[in-house]
Amino acid sequence: MDYKPYEGFSVGNYPRRVDEYAVSPDKTQVAFTWNDLLFVADAADLEFSNPRLVLRLPGSDSNFNVIATSLTWSSDNNSILIKLTKINYSGRNAIGDVILVSLTDGKMETLYSSTEYDYWPCGGFSPDDKRVALCYRDDAEKKSTIILISLIDRSSITLLEFDRYIWLMKW
């Protein structure tokens, strides 16, 4: 999809900042979040002077602010996994979602959502981009679990369970 440059992203009265970013596997694009917006910019544009707005991340409202972390590109550069965490303005965190964003059509889909466990992309996409690995932490049981989700039929299987926290895994 040919996104138009986002006119509202300027230095203005505040310093330009990027909340989270990830470089595409082919190193030609950079996906980044700024407040509750997801952008893609050409990697050669070091100033991000012409970013393309992909979508507004869901969940921000008068009670919550959404923070996007763990941006992970698919190997074909067409999709991005994102962990969304809603933070209540009163200071309490709400467990978030793991979403899949298609850069070809600008659509978003929630892969996993939980108010009980903290899910995040821990291994990213499989080499064929047909599966994703997600981790979640069970604080009550003090263990971590890695699940594998099929992007074809959304079925999932448990790969591993550990009696400690897992932070990062790669294919």
DSSP file with accessible surface (Angstrom, degrees, kcal/mol):
  #  RESIDUE AA STRUCTURE BP1 BP2  ACC     N-H-->O    O-->H-N    N-H-->O    O-->H-N    TCO  KAPPA ALPHA  PHI   PSI    X-CA   Y-CA   Z-CA
    1    1 A M              0   0  141      0, 0.0     2,-1.1     0, 0.0   104,-0.1   0.000 360.0 360.0 360.0 141.2    0.0    0.0    0.0
    2    2 A D        -     0   0  150    102,-0.1     2,-0.2    50,-0.0   102,-0.0  -0.748 360.0-160.6 -94.8  97.7    1.3    3.5   -0.8
    3    3 A Y        -     0   0   30     -2,-1.1    51,-0.1     1,-0.1     3,-0.1  -0.536  14.8-124.3 -80.1 144.6    1.0    5.4    2.4
    4    4 A K        -     0   0  172     -2,-0.2    49,-1.0    49,-0.2    -1,-0.1  -0.564  37.0 -93.0 -82.1 148.6    1.0    9.2    2.3
    5    5 A P  B     -A   52   0A  53      0, 0.0     2,-0.7     0, 0.0    47,-0.3  -0.291  41.3-114.1 -58.5 146.2    3.5   11.1    4.4
    6    6 A Y    >   -     0   0   64     45,-2.5     3,-0.9     1,-0.2    -3,-0.0  -0.772  25.3-166.7 -89.3 113.8    2.3   12.1    7.8
    7    7 A E  T 3  S+     0   0  166     -2,-0.7    -1,-0.2     1,-0.2     0, 0.0   0.752  79.7  64.7 -72.9 -25.0    2.1   15.8    8.0
    8    8 A G  T 3  S+     0   0   38      1,-0.1     2,-1.2     2,-0.0    -1,-0.2   0.554  76.7  93.9 -80.2  -4.4    1.6   16.0   11.8
    9    9 A F    <   +     0   0   13     -3,-0.9     2,-0.3    42,-0.1    -1,-0.1  -0.712  57.4 125.4 -91.6  93.1    5.0   14.5   12.6
   10   10 A S  S    S-     0   0   58     -2,-1.2     4,-0.2     1,-0.1     3,-0.1  -0.960  71.0-109.2-143.7 166.4    7.2   17.6   13.1
   11   11 A V    >   +     0   0   74     -2,-0.3     3,-2.1     1,-0.1    -1,-0.1   0.951  62.5 145.3 -65.0 -47.6    9.5   19.1   15.6
   12   12 A G  T 3  S-     0   0   54      1,-0.3    -1,-0.1    -3,-0.1     4,-0.1  -0.151  77.8 -23.1  50.4-132.9    7.1   21.9   16.5
   13   13 A N  T 3  S+     0   0  171     -3,-0.1    -1,-0.3     2,-0.1    -2,-0.1   0.296 130.9  54.8 -93.8   6.8    7.2   22.8   20.2
   14   14 A Y  S <  S-     0   0  103     -3,-2.1     2,-0.1    -4,-0.2     3,-0.0  -0.970  93.3 -93.7-138.8 154.0    8.6   19.5   21.4
   15   15 A P        -     0   0  108      0, 0.0     2,-0.2     0, 0.0    -2,-0.1  -0.426  43.9-109.2 -68.5 142.0   11.6   17.5   20.5
   16   16 A R        +     0   0   83     -2,-0.1     2,-0.3    -4,-0.1    -5,-0.1  -0.529  49.4 172.3 -67.5 132.6   11.1   14.8   17.9
   17   17 A R        -     0   0  116     -2,-0.2     2,-0.4    -3,-0.0    -3,-0.0  -0.978  29.5-144.7-142.5 158.8   11.3   11.4   19.6
   18   18 A V        -     0   0   49     -2,-0.3    16,-0.2     1,-0.1     3,-0.1  -0.986   5.3-162.3-122.2 129.9   10.7    7.8   18.7
   19   19 A D  S    S-     0   0   62     14,-2.8     2,-0.3    -2,-0.4    15,-0.2   0.913  74.9  -7.2 -79.4 -45.1    9.2    5.5   21.3
   20   20 A E  E     -B   33   0A  64     13,-0.8    13,-2.3    49,-0.1    -1,-0.3  -0.990  69.2-178.2-149.7 145.8   10.2    2.1   19.8
   21   21 A Y  E     -B   32   0A 151     -2,-0.3     2,-0.3    11,-0.2    11,-0.2  -0.979  11.2-171.8-147.0 161.0   11.7    1.2   16.5
   22   22 A A  E     -B   31   0A  16      9,-2.3     9,-2.8    -2,-0.3     2,-0.3  -0.962  22.0-131.3-152.8 137.2   12.8   -1.8   14.4
   23   23 A V  E     -B   30   0A  68     -2,-0.3    50,-0.2     7,-0.2     7,-0.2  -0.705  32.8-110.7 -89.4 138.3   14.7   -2.0   11.1
   24   24 A S    >   -     0   0    1      5,-2.8     3,-2.1    -2,-0.3    -1,-0.1  -0.265  28.3-110.0 -64.5 155.4   13.3   -4.2    8.4
   25   25 A P  T 3  S+     0   0   61      0, 0.0    -1,-0.1     0, 0.0    50,-0.1   0.847 121.9  50.2 -57.6 -32.8   15.1   -7.4    7.5
   26   26 A D  T 3  S-     0   0   76      1,-0.0    -2,-0.1    49,-0.0    49,-0.0   0.457 109.1-129.0 -85.6   1.8   16.2   -6.0    4.1
   27   27 A K  S <  S+     0   0  150     -3,-2.1     3,-0.1     2,-0.2    -1,-0.0   0.664  80.7 107.9  63.5  22.8   17.4   -2.8    5.9
   28   28 A T  S    S+     0   0   72     15,-0.1    15,-2.6     1,-0.1    16,-0.4   0.628  74.5  40.4-101.3 -15.7   15.4   -0.5    3.7
   29   29 A Q  E     - C   0  42A  42     13,-0.3    -5,-2.8    14,-0.2     2,-0.4  -0.937  59.9-152.0-134.3 156.5   12.7    0.6    6.1
   30   30 A V  E     -BC  23  41A  11     11,-2.7    11,-2.6    -2,-0.3     2,-0.4  -0.997   9.6-157.3-127.3 124.8   12.3    1.5    9.8
   31   31 A A  E     +BC  22  40A   0     -9,-2.8    -9,-2.3    -2,-0.4     2,-0.3  -0.838  24.9 166.4 -94.5 137.5    9.1    0.9   11.7
   32   32 A F  E     -BC  21  39A   0      7,-2.3     7,-3.1    -2,-0.4     2,-0.4  -0.993  28.7-135.3-149.7 156.1    8.6    3.1   14.7
   33   33 A T  E     -BC  20  38A   0    -13,-2.3   -14,-2.8    -2,-0.3   -13,-0.8  -0.861  13.8-176.9-109.9 150.2    6.0    4.2   17.2
   34   34 A W  E >   - C   0  37A  13      3,-1.9     3,-1.9    -2,-0.4     2,-0.1  -0.935  70.0 -40.9-146.2 115.5    5.4    7.7   18.4
   35   35 A N  T 3  S-     0   0   72     -2,-0.3    33,-0.3     1,-0.2   -16,-0.0  -0.413 126.4 -26.1  55.2-124.8    2.7    8.1   21.0
   36   36 A D  T 3  S+     0   0   24     -2,-0.1    21,-3.2    -3,-0.1     2,-0.4   0.022 117.4 101.8-106.8  31.1    0.0    5.8   19.8
   37   37 A L  E <   -CD  34  56A   6     -3,-1.9    -3,-1.9    19,-0.2     2,-0.5  -0.902  58.3-147.7-115.9 143.0    0.9    5.9   16.1
   38   38 A L  E     +CD  33  55A   0     17,-2.7    16,-3.1    -2,-0.4    17,-1.2  -0.940  23.7 180.0-109.3 126.9    2.8    3.4   14.0
   39   39 A F  E     -CD  32  53A   0     -7,-3.1    -7,-2.3    -2,-0.5     2,-0.4  -0.866  20.3-154.2-121.1 158.4    5.0    4.7   11.2
   40   40 A V  E     +CD  31  52A   3     12,-2.2    12,-3.1    -2,-0.3     2,-0.3  -0.999  20.4 178.0-128.9 133.7    7.3    3.3    8.5
   41   41 A A  E     -C   30   0A   0    -11,-2.6   -11,-2.7    -2,-0.4     2,-0.3  -0.918  38.5 -93.6-130.4 158.1   10.1    5.4    7.1
   42   42 A D  E >   -C   29   0A  81     -2,-0.3     3,-1.4   -13,-0.2   -13,-0.3  -0.534  32.1-134.8 -68.3 133.9   12.8    4.9    4.6
   43   43 A A  T 3  S+     0   0   26    -15,-2.6   -14,-0.2     1,-0.3    -1,-0.1   0.809 103.8  61.4 -63.9 -27.0   15.9    3.7    6.4
   44   44 A A  T 3  S+     0   0   97    -16,-0.4     2,-1.5     1,-0.2    -1,-0.3   0.724  84.8  83.1 -72.0 -18.5   18.1    6.1    4.3
   45   45 A D    X   +     0   0   32     -3,-1.4     3,-2.0     1,-0.2    -1,-0.2  -0.637  59.0 178.5 -86.5  83.4   16.1    9.1    5.8
   46   46 A L  T 3  S+     0   0  154     -2,-1.5    -1,-0.2     1,-0.3    -2,-0.1   0.711  79.0  52.5 -64.0 -19.4   18.0    9.4    9.0
   47   47 A E  T 3  S-     0   0  142     -3,-0.1    -1,-0.3     3,-0.0    -2,-0.1   0.508 101.1-133.2 -90.0  -6.6   15.8   12.4   10.1
   48   48 A F    <   +     0   0   34     -3,-2.0    -2,-0.1    -6,-0.2    -5,-0.0   0.916  51.6 154.5  50.9  44.3   12.6   10.5    9.5
   49   49 A S        +     0   0   79      1,-0.2    -1,-0.1   -44,-0.0   -40,-0.1   0.662  67.1  34.6 -78.5 -13.2   11.4   13.6    7.7
   50   50 A N  S    S+     0   0   78     -8,-0.1    -1,-0.2    -5,-0.1    -8,-0.2  -0.317  78.7 165.6-137.1  52.5    8.9   11.8    5.5
   51   51 A P        -     0   0    2      0, 0.0   -45,-2.5     0, 0.0     2,-0.5  -0.342  31.6-131.6 -72.5 153.7    7.4    8.9    7.5
   52   52 A R  E     -AD   5  40A  37    -12,-3.1   -12,-2.2   -47,-0.3     2,-0.4  -0.922  17.5-129.8-105.1 125.0    4.3    7.1    6.4
   53   53 A L  E     + D   0  39A  50    -49,-1.0   -14,-0.2    -2,-0.5   -49,-0.2  -0.607  26.2 179.0 -73.6 123.6    1.5    6.7    8.9
   54   54 A V  E     -     0   0A  12    -16,-3.1     2,-0.3    -2,-0.4    -1,-0.2   0.885  57.3 -40.6 -91.0 -52.4    0.5    3.1    9.0
   55   55 A L  E     - D   0  38A  24    -17,-1.2   -17,-2.7    46,-0.0     2,-0.5  -0.987  50.0-100.8-167.7 163.2   -2.2    3.2   11.7
   56   56 A R  E     - D   0  37A 145     -2,-0.3   -19,-0.2   -19,-0.2   -20,-0.0  -0.834  46.6-120.2 -89.4 127.5   -3.2    4.5   15.1
   57   57 A L    >   -     0   0    3    -21,-3.2     3,-0.7    -2,-0.5     9,-0.1  -0.489  32.1-115.8 -72.0 136.4   -2.7    1.8   17.7
   58   58 A P  T 3  S+     0   0   53      0, 0.0     3,-0.1     0, 0.0    -1,-0.1  -0.332  84.1  48.5 -75.6 152.2   -5.9    0.8   19.5
   59   59 A G  T 3   +     0   0   29      1,-0.4     2,-0.3     7,-0.1     5,-0.1   0.122  66.0 122.7 115.3 -21.6   -6.6    1.4   23.2
   60   60 A S    <   +     0   0   37     -3,-0.7    -1,-0.4   -24,-0.1     2,-0.2  -0.574  32.0 132.5 -74.7 134.7   -5.6    4.9   24.0
   61   61 A D  S    S-     0   0   79      3,-2.2     3,-0.1    -2,-0.3     5,-0.0  -0.834  73.4 -62.6-156.8-162.3   -8.5    7.0   25.4
   62   62 A S  S    S+     0   0  104     -2,-0.2     3,-0.1     1,-0.2    -2,-0.1   0.696 133.3  37.5 -71.1 -16.4   -9.1    9.3   28.3
   63   63 A N  S    S+     0   0   95      1,-0.2    26,-2.3    25,-0.1     2,-0.3   0.658 117.7  42.1-104.0 -23.6   -8.3    6.6   30.9
   64   64 A F  E     -E   88   0B  40     24,-0.2    -3,-2.2    -5,-0.1     2,-0.4  -0.951  55.4-154.4-131.1 149.9   -5.4    4.7   29.2
   65   65 A N  E     -E   87   0B  61     22,-2.4    22,-3.2    -2,-0.3     2,-0.5  -0.961  22.6-139.0-115.6 138.0   -2.3    5.3   27.3
   66   66 A V  E     -E   86   0B   3     -2,-0.4     2,-0.5    20,-0.2    20,-0.2  -0.841  13.2-165.2-101.4 133.3   -1.0    2.6   25.0
   67   67 A I  E     -E   85   0B  63     18,-2.8    18,-2.6    -2,-0.5     2,-0.5  -0.971   7.9-151.7-116.2 129.3    2.7    1.8   24.7
   68   68 A A  E     +E   84   0B   4     -2,-0.5     2,-0.3   -33,-0.3    16,-0.2  -0.869  25.1 160.1-101.7 130.5    4.0   -0.3   21.8
   69   69 A T  E     +E   83   0B  40     14,-2.7    14,-2.7    -2,-0.5   -49,-0.1  -0.863  45.2  42.5-136.9 175.0    7.1   -2.4   22.3
   70   70 A S  E     -     0   0B  38     -2,-0.3     2,-0.3    12,-0.2    -1,-0.1   0.894  64.1-169.1  54.5  48.3    8.8   -5.4   20.7
   71   71 A L  E     -     0   0B  13    -50,-0.2     2,-0.4    11,-0.1    11,-0.2  -0.558   8.2-177.5 -67.3 126.6    8.3   -4.4   17.1
   72   72 A T  E     -E   81   0B  30      9,-2.1     9,-2.9    -2,-0.3     2,-0.2  -0.984  14.9-144.4-135.4 121.4    9.3   -7.4   15.0
   73   73 A W  E     -E   80   0B  20     -2,-0.4    52,-0.4   -50,-0.2     7,-0.2  -0.554  17.7-120.8 -82.4 147.9    9.3   -7.5   11.2
   74   74 A S    >   -     0   0    1      5,-2.6     3,-1.7    -2,-0.2    -1,-0.1  -0.464  31.4-111.5 -75.6 159.0    8.4  -10.6    9.1
   75   75 A S  T 3  S+     0   0   64     51,-0.3    -1,-0.1     1,-0.3    -2,-0.0   0.777 118.4  55.4 -68.0 -22.2   11.2  -11.8    6.9
   76   76 A D  T 3  S-     0   0   75    -51,-0.1    -1,-0.3     3,-0.0   -52,-0.0   0.390 109.0-124.2 -89.1   4.5    9.2  -10.7    3.8
   77   77 A N  S <  S+     0   0   25     -3,-1.7    -2,-0.1     2,-0.2   -53,-0.1   0.641  84.9 106.1  65.2  17.2    8.9   -7.1    5.1
   78   78 A N  S    S+     0   0   66      1,-0.1    25,-3.2    25,-0.1    26,-0.8   0.584  73.9  36.9-102.5 -12.7    5.1   -7.2    4.8
   79   79 A S  E     - F   0 102B  25     23,-0.2    -5,-2.6    24,-0.2     2,-0.4  -0.967  57.3-157.6-141.4 157.0    4.1   -7.6    8.5
   80   80 A I  E     -EF  73 101B   0     21,-2.1    21,-2.8    -2,-0.3     2,-0.4  -1.000  11.0-146.0-136.5 132.9    5.0   -6.4   12.0
   81   81 A L  E     -EF  72 100B   0     -9,-2.9    -9,-2.1    -2,-0.4     2,-0.4  -0.805  24.1-176.4 -91.0 139.9    4.3   -8.0   15.3
   82   82 A I  E     - F   0  99B   0     17,-2.3    17,-3.0    -2,-0.4     2,-0.6  -0.999  22.9-142.2-140.6 136.4    3.7   -5.5   18.2
   83   83 A K  E     -EF  69  98B  13    -14,-2.7   -14,-2.7    -2,-0.4     2,-0.5  -0.866  21.2-160.8 -94.0 126.5    3.1   -5.8   21.9
   84   84 A L  E     -EF  68  97B   4     13,-3.4    13,-1.2    -2,-0.6     2,-0.5  -0.930   7.0-171.6-108.2 131.0    0.7   -3.3   23.2
   85   85 A T  E     -E   67   0B  25    -18,-2.6   -18,-2.8    -2,-0.5     2,-0.5  -0.990  13.3-147.0-121.5 125.7    0.5   -2.4   26.9
   86   86 A K  E     -EF  66  94B  65      8,-0.9     8,-2.7    -2,-0.5     2,-0.5  -0.806  12.6-161.0 -89.9 128.9   -2.3   -0.2   28.2
   87   87 A I  E     -EF  65  93B  47    -22,-3.2   -22,-2.4    -2,-0.5     6,-0.2  -0.951  14.4-133.7-114.0 123.0   -1.2    1.9   31.1
   88   88 A N  E >   -E   64   0B  38      4,-2.7     3,-2.5    -2,-0.5   -24,-0.2  -0.510  15.9-128.7 -71.7 136.8   -3.9    3.4   33.3
   89   89 A Y  T 3  S+     0   0  141    -26,-2.3    -1,-0.1     1,-0.3   -25,-0.1   0.726 107.8  67.4 -62.3 -17.3   -3.4    7.1   34.0
   90   90 A S  T 3  S-     0   0   92    -27,-0.3    -1,-0.3     2,-0.2     3,-0.1   0.544 124.8-100.5 -79.9  -3.6   -3.8    6.2   37.7
   91   91 A G  S <  S+     0   0   59     -3,-2.5     2,-0.4     1,-0.3    -2,-0.1   0.312  83.6 123.0 107.4  -8.9   -0.6    4.3   37.5
   92   92 A R        -     0   0  179     -5,-0.0    -4,-2.7     1,-0.0    -1,-0.3  -0.698  54.9-133.5 -89.1 138.5   -1.8    0.7   37.2
   93   93 A N  E     -F   87   0B 110     -2,-0.4     2,-0.4    -6,-0.2    -6,-0.2  -0.646  11.6-154.0 -85.3 145.0   -0.7   -1.4   34.2
   94   94 A A  E     -F   86   0B  30     -8,-2.7    -8,-0.9    -2,-0.3    21,-0.1  -0.961  30.0-106.9-114.2 136.4   -3.2   -3.4   32.3
   95   95 A I  E     -     0   0B  57     -2,-0.4    23,-0.1    20,-0.2   -10,-0.1  -0.360  46.3-149.6 -62.1 142.6   -2.0   -6.5   30.5
   96   96 A G  E     -     0   0B   3     23,-0.2    18,-1.2     1,-0.1    23,-0.3  -0.041   4.6 -96.0-105.9-158.7   -1.9   -5.9   26.8
   97   97 A D  E     -FG  84 113B  37    -13,-1.2   -13,-3.4    16,-0.2     2,-0.5  -0.776  14.8-133.7-118.8 160.7   -2.2   -7.5   23.4
   98   98 A V  E     -FG  83 112B   0     14,-2.7    13,-2.6    -2,-0.3    14,-1.7  -0.988  35.1-170.8-112.3 121.0    0.0   -8.9   20.7
   99   99 A I  E     -FG  82 110B   0    -17,-3.0   -17,-2.3    -2,-0.5     2,-0.5  -0.819  20.3-143.1-115.1 156.4   -1.1   -7.5   17.4
  100  100 A L  E     -FG  81 109B  19      9,-3.2     9,-2.3    -2,-0.3     2,-0.5  -0.981  16.9-162.5-116.4 122.7   -0.2   -8.3   13.8
  101  101 A V  E     -FG  80 108B   0    -21,-2.8   -21,-2.1    -2,-0.5     2,-0.6  -0.938   9.0-147.2-110.3 125.6   -0.1   -5.4   11.4
  102  102 A S  E  >  -F   79   0B  25      5,-3.0     4,-1.5    -2,-0.5     5,-0.4  -0.829   6.4-166.7 -89.6 121.2   -0.1   -6.0    7.7
  103  103 A L  T  4 S+     0   0   15    -25,-3.2   -24,-0.2    -2,-0.6    -1,-0.1   0.668  83.2  65.5 -81.6 -15.3    1.9   -3.3    5.9
  104  104 A T  T  4 S+     0   0   71    -26,-0.8    -1,-0.2     1,-0.1   -25,-0.1   0.848 124.3  10.6 -75.2 -32.3    0.4   -4.3    2.5
  105  105 A D  T  4 S-     0   0   73     -3,-0.2    -2,-0.2     2,-0.1    -1,-0.1   0.400  97.4-119.5-126.6   1.2   -3.1   -3.2    3.4
  106  106 A G     <  +     0   0   18     -4,-1.5     2,-0.2     1,-0.2    -3,-0.2   0.688  63.9 142.3  71.5  19.5   -2.7   -1.3    6.7
  107  107 A K        -     0   0  138     -5,-0.4    -5,-3.0   -52,-0.1     2,-0.4  -0.635  37.2-150.4 -97.4 154.0   -4.9   -3.7    8.7
  108  108 A M  E     -G  101   0B  67     -2,-0.2     2,-0.4    -7,-0.2    -7,-0.2  -0.921  10.2-173.6-123.1 144.8   -4.4   -4.9   12.2
  109  109 A E  E     -G  100   0B  80     -9,-2.3    -9,-3.2    -2,-0.4     2,-0.6  -1.000  25.2-126.6-137.7 137.1   -5.4   -8.1   13.9
  110  110 A T  E     -G   99   0B  64     -2,-0.4   -11,-0.3   -11,-0.2     3,-0.1  -0.747  23.7-179.6 -82.7 119.9   -5.1   -9.1   17.6
  111  111 A L  E    S+     0   0B  21    -13,-2.6     2,-0.3    -2,-0.6   -12,-0.2   0.835  70.9   4.6 -84.7 -40.5   -3.2  -12.4   17.8
  112  112 A Y  E     +G   98   0B  64    -14,-1.7   -14,-2.7     7,-0.0     2,-0.4  -0.991  61.1 178.3-147.9 140.4   -3.4  -12.7   21.6
  113  113 A S  E     +G   97   0B  74     -2,-0.3     2,-0.3   -16,-0.2   -16,-0.2  -0.995  11.0 165.7-141.8 136.8   -5.0  -10.7   24.3
  114  114 A S        -     0   0   20    -18,-1.2     5,-0.1    -2,-0.4    -2,-0.0  -0.991  33.4-169.3-152.6 143.6   -5.0  -11.4   28.0
  115  115 A T  S    S+     0   0  136     -2,-0.3   -20,-0.2   -21,-0.1     3,-0.1   0.370  97.9  49.5-103.7  -1.5   -5.9   -9.7   31.3
  116  116 A E  S    S+     0   0  138      1,-0.2     2,-0.3   -21,-0.0    -2,-0.1   0.808 111.4  35.2-103.5 -42.1   -4.2  -12.6   33.2
  117  117 A Y  S    S-     0   0   49    -21,-0.1     2,-0.9    21,-0.1    -1,-0.2  -0.848  73.8-122.0-119.7 155.9   -0.8  -13.1   31.5
  118  118 A D  E     -H  137   0C  31     19,-1.0    19,-0.9    -2,-0.3     2,-0.3  -0.809  35.2-169.5 -97.3  99.8    1.7  -10.8   30.0
  119  119 A Y  E     +H  136   0C  18     -2,-0.9    17,-0.2   -23,-0.3   -23,-0.2  -0.677  12.0 163.7 -90.3 146.9    2.2  -11.9   26.3
  120  120 A W  E     -H  135   0C  17     15,-2.0    15,-2.8    -2,-0.3     2,-0.5  -0.983  46.5 -96.5-155.6 152.7    5.0  -10.6   24.1
  121  121 A P  E     +H  134   0C   8      0, 0.0    13,-0.2     0, 0.0   -38,-0.1  -0.606  46.2 166.9 -69.4 116.2    6.7  -11.7   20.8
  122  122 A a  E    S+     0   0C   2     11,-1.1    47,-2.5    -2,-0.5    12,-0.2   0.597  74.7  18.9-110.5 -13.9    9.8  -13.6   21.9
  123  123 A G  E    S-     0   0C   5     10,-1.3    48,-0.6     1,-0.2    11,-0.1   0.435  91.4-148.6-131.1  -7.7   11.0  -15.3   18.8
  124  124 A G  E     -H  133   0C   3      9,-0.8     9,-2.1    46,-0.1    -1,-0.2  -0.376  51.2 -12.1  73.3-151.2    9.3  -13.3   16.1
  125  125 A F  E     -H  132   0C  16    -52,-0.4     7,-0.2     7,-0.2    46,-0.2  -0.536  69.4-111.2 -85.1 151.3    8.2  -15.0   12.8
  126  126 A S    >   -     0   0    1      5,-2.8     3,-2.3    -2,-0.2   -51,-0.3  -0.339  42.9 -98.3 -69.0 162.6    9.3  -18.4   11.7
  127  127 A P  T 3  S+     0   0  100      0, 0.0    -1,-0.1     0, 0.0    -2,-0.1   0.815 128.0  47.7 -56.9 -27.2   11.6  -18.3    8.6
  128  128 A D  T 3  S-     0   0   70    -53,-0.0   -54,-0.0   -54,-0.0    -2,-0.0   0.389 108.5-125.7 -93.5   4.2    8.6  -19.0    6.3
  129  129 A D  S <  S+     0   0   26     -3,-2.3     3,-0.1     2,-0.2   -55,-0.0   0.672  82.6 110.3  61.7  21.1    6.5  -16.3    8.0
  130  130 A K  S    S+     0   0  109      1,-0.1    21,-3.1    20,-0.1    22,-0.6   0.563  76.0  33.8-101.3  -8.1    3.7  -18.8    8.7
  131  131 A R  E     - I   0 150C  90     19,-0.3    -5,-2.8    20,-0.1     2,-0.3  -0.964  62.9-154.6-142.3 157.5    4.1  -19.0   12.5
  132  132 A V  E     -HI 125 149C   0     17,-2.0    17,-2.9    -2,-0.3     2,-0.5  -0.977  13.9-135.9-132.2 148.0    5.0  -16.7   15.3
  133  133 A A  E     -HI 124 148C   0     -9,-2.1   -10,-1.3    -2,-0.3   -11,-1.1  -0.899  24.0-177.2-103.2 129.1    6.5  -17.5   18.7
  134  134 A L  E     -HI 121 147C   0     13,-2.5    13,-3.1    -2,-0.5     2,-0.3  -0.950   9.7-154.5-122.1 147.4    5.0  -15.7   21.7
  135  135 A a  E     -HI 120 146C   0    -15,-2.8   -15,-2.0    -2,-0.4     2,-0.3  -0.840   8.6-171.6-112.8 153.8    6.1  -15.9   25.4
  136  136 A Y  E     -HI 119 145C  32      9,-2.1     9,-2.4    -2,-0.3     2,-0.5  -0.991  14.0-140.2-144.7 152.2    4.0  -15.3   28.4
  137  137 A R  E     -HI 118 144C  38    -19,-0.9   -19,-1.0    -2,-0.3     2,-0.7  -0.931   2.6-158.1-112.6 130.9    4.9  -15.0   32.1
  138  138 A D  E  >> - I   0 143C  17      5,-3.1     5,-1.7    -2,-0.5     4,-1.0  -0.905   8.5-174.1-107.5 100.6    2.8  -16.5   34.9
  139  139 A D  T  45S+     0   0   89     -2,-0.7    -1,-0.2     1,-0.2   -22,-0.1   0.851  81.8  55.0 -66.5 -34.3    3.8  -14.5   38.0
  140  140 A A  T  45S+     0   0   92      1,-0.2    -1,-0.2     2,-0.1    -2,-0.0   0.923 118.7  33.3 -65.7 -42.1    1.7  -16.6   40.3
  141  141 A E  T  45S-     0   0  129      2,-0.1    -1,-0.2     0, 0.0    -2,-0.2   0.522 103.9-132.3 -88.4  -8.7    3.4  -19.8   39.2
  142  142 A K  T  <5 +     0   0  141     -4,-1.0     2,-0.3     1,-0.2    -3,-0.2   0.938  65.5 115.7  53.6  52.5    6.7  -18.1   38.6
  143  143 A K  E   < -I  138   0C  52     -5,-1.7    -5,-3.1    20,-0.1     2,-0.3  -0.959  55.3-139.4-144.0 162.2    7.2  -19.7   35.2
  144  144 A S  E     -IJ 137 162C   0     18,-2.0    18,-3.1    20,-0.5     2,-0.4  -0.931  14.2-161.3-121.7 150.0    7.4  -18.7   31.5
  145  145 A T  E     -IJ 136 161C   0     -9,-2.4    -9,-2.1    -2,-0.3     2,-0.5  -0.986   8.0-150.8-133.0 140.6    5.8  -20.4   28.5
  146  146 A I  E     -IJ 135 160C   4     14,-2.7    13,-3.0    -2,-0.4    14,-1.3  -0.957  18.4-173.4-110.1 126.1    6.6  -20.2   24.8
  147  147 A I  E     -IJ 134 158C   5    -13,-3.1   -13,-2.5    -2,-0.5     2,-0.5  -0.883  16.3-143.1-117.0 153.1    3.7  -20.9   22.4
  148  148 A L  E     -IJ 133 157C  23      9,-2.7     9,-1.9    -2,-0.3     2,-0.5  -0.971  16.5-162.4-115.7 124.9    3.8  -21.2   18.7
  149  149 A I  E     -IJ 132 156C   4    -17,-2.9   -17,-2.0    -2,-0.5     2,-0.4  -0.932  14.6-134.5-113.1 131.2    0.8  -19.7   16.7
  150  150 A S  E  >  -I  131   0C  20      5,-3.0     4,-1.4    -2,-0.5   -19,-0.3  -0.668   5.2-157.3 -79.3 129.5   -0.1  -20.6   13.2
  151  151 A L  T  4 S+     0   0   28    -21,-3.1   -20,-0.1    -2,-0.4    -1,-0.1   0.577  90.5  61.0 -82.6  -6.9   -0.9  -17.5   11.1
  152  152 A I  T  4 S+     0   0  128    -22,-0.6    -1,-0.1     3,-0.1   -21,-0.1   0.945 129.9   0.0 -80.2 -54.9   -2.8  -19.8    8.7
  153  153 A D  T  4 S-     0   0  105      2,-0.1    -2,-0.2     0, 0.0     3,-0.1   0.364  91.6-120.5-120.1   3.1   -5.5  -21.1   11.1
  154  154 A R     <  +     0   0   91     -4,-1.4    -3,-0.1     1,-0.2     2,-0.1   0.628  60.2 149.0  65.4  15.7   -4.6  -19.4   14.4
  155  155 A S        -     0   0   62     -6,-0.1    -5,-3.0    -5,-0.0     2,-0.3  -0.435  29.5-157.3 -72.0 155.0   -4.0  -22.8   16.2
  156  156 A S  E     -J  149   0C  56     -7,-0.2     2,-0.3    -3,-0.1    -7,-0.2  -0.973  13.9-169.3-137.0 151.7   -1.4  -22.7   18.9
  157  157 A I  E     -J  148   0C  99     -9,-1.9    -9,-2.7    -2,-0.3     2,-0.6  -0.968  29.3-114.8-134.3 151.9    0.8  -25.3   20.7
  158  158 A T  E     +J  147   0C  82     -2,-0.3   -11,-0.3   -11,-0.2     3,-0.1  -0.779  29.8 179.2 -85.8 124.6    3.0  -25.0   23.8
  159  159 A L  E     -     0   0C  73    -13,-3.0     2,-0.3    -2,-0.6    -1,-0.2   0.891  61.3  -4.4 -88.8 -52.1    6.6  -25.4   22.9
  160  160 A L  E     -J  146   0C  84    -14,-1.3   -14,-2.7     2,-0.0     2,-0.4  -0.993  49.7-158.0-145.5 150.5    8.4  -25.0   26.2
  161  161 A E  E     -J  145   0C 111     -2,-0.3     2,-0.3   -16,-0.2   -16,-0.2  -0.997  16.3-171.5-129.0 135.6    7.7  -24.2   29.8
  162  162 A F  E     -J  144   0C  64    -18,-3.1   -18,-2.0    -2,-0.4     4,-0.1  -0.932  29.9-134.8-124.6 151.4   10.4  -22.9   32.2
  163  163 A D  S    S+     0   0  128     -2,-0.3     2,-0.3   -20,-0.2   -20,-0.1   0.035  91.7  47.4 -93.4  27.6   10.4  -22.3   35.9
  164  164 A R  S    S-     0   0  160    -20,-0.2   -20,-0.5     0, 0.0     2,-0.2  -0.933 100.5 -73.6-150.2 176.4   12.0  -18.9   35.4
  165  165 A Y        -     0   0   88     -2,-0.3     2,-0.4   -22,-0.1   -21,-0.1  -0.510  35.7-154.9 -81.9 142.7   11.5  -15.9   33.2
  166  166 A I        +     0   0   23     -2,-0.2     3,-0.1     1,-0.1   -21,-0.1  -0.929  15.8 173.1-112.2 137.4   12.3  -15.9   29.5
  167  167 A W        +     0   0  165     -2,-0.4     2,-0.3     1,-0.3    -1,-0.1   0.758  60.0  12.1-113.8 -37.7   13.1  -12.6   27.8
  168  168 A L        +     0   0  125    -45,-0.0    -1,-0.3     2,-0.0     2,-0.3  -0.997  51.0 170.4-149.8 141.9   14.3  -13.3   24.3
  169  169 A M        -     0   0   47    -47,-2.5     2,-0.3    -2,-0.3   -36,-0.1  -0.990  12.7-159.9-146.2 145.4   14.5  -16.1   21.8
  170  170 A K              0   0  149     -2,-0.3   -46,-0.1   -46,-0.0   -47,-0.1  -0.942 360.0 360.0-125.3 154.1   15.4  -16.2   18.1
  171  171 A W              0   0  130    -48,-0.6   -46,-0.0    -2,-0.3   -45,-0.0  -0.311 360.0 360.0 -66.9 360.0   14.6  -18.8   15.4
